[in-house]
Amino acid sequence: MVNEGRSDRIIRVIIGIVFGLLAITKTGGVTGEWVFGILAVVAIVTGITGFCGLYRLFGIRTCPVRKS
């Protein structure tokens, strides 16, 4: 079930790429590398799939509702 709008998904992928670059450049040492790496994976996966578990938990939807 998709619960993210198009702009939300694009922003998540961009943020994921930025976090990935921070992880690759080892910003924050070993701990920063792991933290940024995990955040990058989560942001990119949620951006690609269009599903955010926290949105579901809190009842948030940024995607438009389809009319039947």
C-alpha positions in Angstrom: 0.0 0.0 0.0 1.5 3.3 -1.1 1.2 6.1 1.4 3.8 8.6 0.0 3.2 11.2 -2.7 5.4 11.7 -5.7 7.3 14.8 -4.2 7.7 13.0 -0.9 9.3 10.0 -2.7 11.6 12.2 -4.8 12.8 14.0 -1.7 13.5 10.7 0.2 15.6 9.4 -2.7 17.6 12.6 -2.8 18.1 12.6 0.9 19.1 8.9 0.7 21.7 9.7 -1.9 23.1 12.5 0.3 23.3 10.2 3.3 24.9 7.6 1.2 27.6 10.1 0.1 28.2 11.0 3.8 28.6 7.3 4.6 31.0 6.7 1.7 33.2 9.7 2.8 33.1 8.3 6.4 31.7 11.6 7.8 31.5 11.1 11.6 34.0 8.2 11.7 33.0 4.6 11.9 29.8 5.3 13.8 28.8 8.0 11.3 29.5 5.7 8.5 27.1 3.1 9.9 24.4 5.6 10.8 24.4 7.4 7.5 24.6 4.1 5.7 21.5 2.8 7.4 19.6 6.1 7.0 20.5 6.1 3.3 19.2 2.6 2.7 15.9 3.3 4.6 15.3 6.6 2.8 16.0 5.1 -0.7 13.9 2.0 0.0 10.9 4.0 1.3 11.3 6.4 -1.6 11.3 3.7 -4.2 8.5 1.6 -2.7 6.3 4.5 -1.7 5.6 3.0 1.7 6.7 4.4 5.0 6.0 2.4 8.2 6.0 5.5 10.4 3.4 7.1 8.2 1.2 4.0 8.5 1.7 4.0 12.3 0.6 7.6 12.6 -2.1 7.5 9.9 -0.3 10.0 7.6 -0.8 9.9 3.8 0.9 12.3 1.4 -0.3 10.6 -1.8 -3.5 11.9 -3.4 -6.6 9.9 -2.8 -7.9 8.2 -6.0 -11.5 8.9 -7.0 -13.5 5.9 -8.0 
